[in-house]
Amino acid sequence: MRLALDAAGAAARGGDVPVGAVVLSPDGTTVLATGHNEREATGDPTAHAEVLAIRRAAAHLGEWRLSGCTLVVTLEPCTMCAGALVQSRVDRVVYGARDEKAGAAGSLFDVVRDRRLNHRPEVIEGVLAEECAHVLTEFFRGR
């Protein structure tokens, strides 16, 4: 989560909402990819930290299936990102702060654990939650 927080800082420095993500290899020891929000920087509405990290990890591995991998992200994924996690077959999602307004991994929606879908990653929430929430609060306070 510390690496994801570092990535979130890069997003904030670029004027984007400070969310950072890291994809770990199946053994949990190797960082396959990182990402941070780049919507403002790129003008791309899909440039969320999770989507970028997933794309980069898939490119690194040379395939779209991220079976066995873990995505660590500072904020609970939205519906778009939750869908990307299901589609990429990530095994585990670890997130920091809950997103009561748009979260799709247990708070507002629970896309990642919907029994109607063919893949349901494990969800671990609340890792460094206060620190992750603080980064977001300070960013929006400054606006």
Secondary structure in CASP SS format (residue, H / E / C, confidence):
PFRMAT SS
TARGET T0000
AUTHOR 0000-0000-0000
METHOD secondary structure of the structure
MODEL  1
M C 1.00
R H 1.00
L H 1.00
A H 1.00
L H 1.00
D H 1.00
A H 1.00
A H 1.00
G H 1.00
A H 1.00
A H 1.00
A H 1.00
R H 1.00
G C 1.00
G C 1.00
D C 1.00
V C 1.00
P C 1.00
V C 1.00
G E 1.00
A E 1.00
V E 1.00
V E 1.00
L E 1.00
S C 1.00
P C 1.00
D C 1.00
G C 1.00
T C 1.00
T C 1.00
V E 1.00
L E 1.00
A E 1.00
T E 1.00
G E 1.00
H E 1.00
N C 1.00
E C 1.00
R H 1.00
E H 1.00
A H 1.00
T H 1.00
G C 1.00
D C 1.00
P C 1.00
T C 1.00
A C 1.00
H C 1.00
A H 1.00
E H 1.00
V H 1.00
L H 1.00
A H 1.00
I H 1.00
R H 1.00
R H 1.00
A H 1.00
A H 1.00
A H 1.00
H H 1.00
L H 1.00
G C 1.00
E C 1.00
W C 1.00
R C 1.00
L C 1.00
S C 1.00
G C 1.00
C C 1.00
T E 1.00
L E 1.00
V E 1.00
V E 1.00
T E 1.00
L E 1.00
E C 1.00
P C 1.00
C C 1.00
T H 1.00
M H 1.00
C H 1.00
A H 1.00
G H 1.00
A H 1.00
L H 1.00
V H 1.00
Q H 1.00
S H 1.00
R C 1.00
V C 1.00
D C 1.00
R E 1.00
V E 1.00
V E 1.00
Y E 1.00
G E 1.00
A E 1.00
R C 1.00
D C 1.00
E C 1.00
K C 1.00
A C 1.00
G C 1.00
A C 1.00
A E 1.00
G C 1.00
S C 1.00
L C 1.00
F C 1.00
D E 1.00
V H 1.00
V H 1.00
R H 1.00
D C 1.00
R C 1.00
R C 1.00
L C 1.00
N C 1.00
H C 1.00
R C 1.00
P C 1.00
E E 1.00
V E 1.00
I E 1.00
E E 1.00
G C 1.00
V C 1.00
L C 1.00
A H 1.00
E H 1.00
E H 1.00
C H 1.00
A H 1.00
H H 1.00
V H 1.00
L H 1.00
T H 1.00
E H 1.00
F H 1.00
F H 1.00
R H 1.00
G C 1.00
R C 1.00
END
